[in-house]
């Protein structure tokens, strides 16, 4: 039971470690930390994540606030800083999916929206451009939501983040007794609300959602619970040395330890079965 509790706490801490980016981007002064969380050595978005957890997550799950200290684990208020360290490790590994910001995407005031993945495609000499973005709206099967368009004005972007922030805070405050149900509820809520939120946009091409970055961080953090302190810290040091100060992979540094296994699965034969369905009674056959 204690081991399951550790895994749940690590997963929830990983899922919420960057959640403050939504509230931060909704502000007129996004570069300032919240008034009630002042820590000069924490990045601003981490301070907003700490505030979100402290003010919205039910008290019995408050231990996961340690995940908010993923950039400065040594400053975590937790007696055991292991959770902050394992979320830090998971975050760094998860952030490896981000693409470096090329000159074609650089802007002094870039949109805080997810760029369409189709804008990343090159055909021969055609220059890739960031022109189409996903709207900052909850995920619904509506063409005004799922199809990209030009970037919204800054004020609309701020309003979009404000609505997403409010909905996510209300969901996090839900008093669900069962930890796994609460985690699953928040995971699905983040899919609905943060599918369109870029995990990073200022120094990276904004084509990875906060939802994807957070769920991968949560999965890795849950895997790392079983690592002993020495292994965890050695791995974190290895990951940090594998990246240069500009975030690019350092070719002189290599990870030599396998610490997680990615498993993919599928149900075979479904596509073949669909082609055997006749038009008569197709709806009921598909439901079956």
DALINGI-V738787 format. One record per residue. N is the residue number from 1. NEAR is the number of other ideal C-beta (glycine too) atoms within 12 Angstrom. Layout:
N:NEAR + N:NEAR
This chain:
1:8 + 2:9 + 3:12 + 4:16 + 5:21 + 6:27 + 7:27 + 8:31 + 9:39 + 10:42 + 11:39 + 12:46 + 13:50 + 14:46 + 15:49 + 16:54 + 17:51 + 18:48 + 19:50 + 20:44 + 21:41 + 22:45 + 23:39 + 24:37 + 25:40 + 26:32 + 27:26 + 28:14 + 29:14 + 30:27 + 31:14 + 32:17 + 33:27 + 34:28 + 35:11 + 36:13 + 37:29 + 38:14 + 39:24 + 40:13 + 41:16 + 42:29 + 43:29 + 44:30 + 45:36 + 46:40 + 47:37 + 48:40 + 49:46 + 50:44 + 51:34 + 52:39 + 53:40 + 54:30 + 55:25 + 56:33 + 57:37 + 58:25 + 59:14 + 60:17 + 61:34 + 62:25 + 63:30 + 64:45 + 65:36 + 66:41 + 67:48 + 68:49 + 69:36 + 70:45 + 71:30 + 72:23 + 73:35 + 74:19 + 75:23 + 76:32 + 77:22 + 78:25 + 79:10 + 80:17 + 81:24 + 82:33 + 83:43 + 84:41 + 85:41 + 86:49 + 87:50 + 88:41 + 89:44 + 90:43 + 91:44 + 92:36 + 93:34 + 94:35 + 95:34 + 96:25 + 97:22 + 98:30 + 99:27 + 100:22 + 101:24 + 102:19 + 103:12 + 104:20 + 105:28 + 106:17 + 107:20 + 108:6 + 109:12 + 110:26 + 111:37 + 112:39 + 113:38 + 114:43 + 115:38 + 116:28 + 117:20 + 118:19 + 119:29 + 120:25 + 121:15 + 122:13 + 123:9 + 124:7 + 125:6 + 126:11 + 127:16 + 128:24 + 129:23 + 130:34 + 131:19 + 132:25 + 133:35 + 134:38 + 135:34 + 136:42 + 137:32 + 138:29 + 139:25 + 140:15 + 141:10 + 142:11 + 143:11 + 144:13 + 145:20 + 146:18 + 147:18 + 148:29 + 149:24 + 150:19 + 151:30 + 152:24 + 153:16 + 154:20 + 155:14 + 156:22 + 157:34 + 158:26 + 159:21 + 160:34 + 161:39 + 162:23 + 163:25 + 164:38 + 165:32 + 166:21 + 167:27 + 168:40 + 169:29 + 170:18 + 171:32 + 172:38 + 173:23 + 174:23 + 175:17 + 176:21 + 177:12 + 178:16 + 179:26 + 180:20 + 181:16 + 182:29 + 183:37 + 184:22 + 185:27 + 186:42 + 187:31 + 188:22 + 189:33 + 190:40 + 191:24 + 192:24 + 193:35 + 194:41 + 195:32 + 196:43 + 197:46 + 198:41 + 199:40 + 200:34 + 201:39 + 202:27 + 203:22 + 204:28 + 205:33 + 206:40 + 207:34 + 208:32 + 209:34 + 210:44 + 211:36 + 212:30 + 213:40 + 214:45 + 215:35 + 216:33 + 217:44 + 218:39 + 219:30 + 220:41 + 221:46 + 222:34 + 223:30 + 224:40 + 225:34 + 226:18 + 227:28 + 228:15 + 229:20 + 230:13 + 231:21 + 232:33 + 233:23 + 234:20 + 235:31 + 236:35 + 237:20 + 238:22 + 239:32 + 240:26 + 241:20 + 242:25 + 243:24 + 244:14 + 245:9 + 246:11 + 247:21 + 248:18 + 249:20 + 250:17 + 251:10 + 252:10 + 253:16 + 254:12 + 255:23 + 256:12 + 257:20 + 258:11 + 259:26 + 260:24 + 261:9 + 262:12 + 263:8 + 264:5 + 265:6 + 266:8 + 267:8 + 268:8 + 269:10 + 270:12 + 271:11 + 272:10 + 273:13 + 274:12 + 275:11 + 276:13 + 277:18 + 278:12 + 279:9 + 280:8 + 281:11 + 282:14 + 283:11 + 284:10 + 285:14 + 286:15 + 287:8 + 288:9
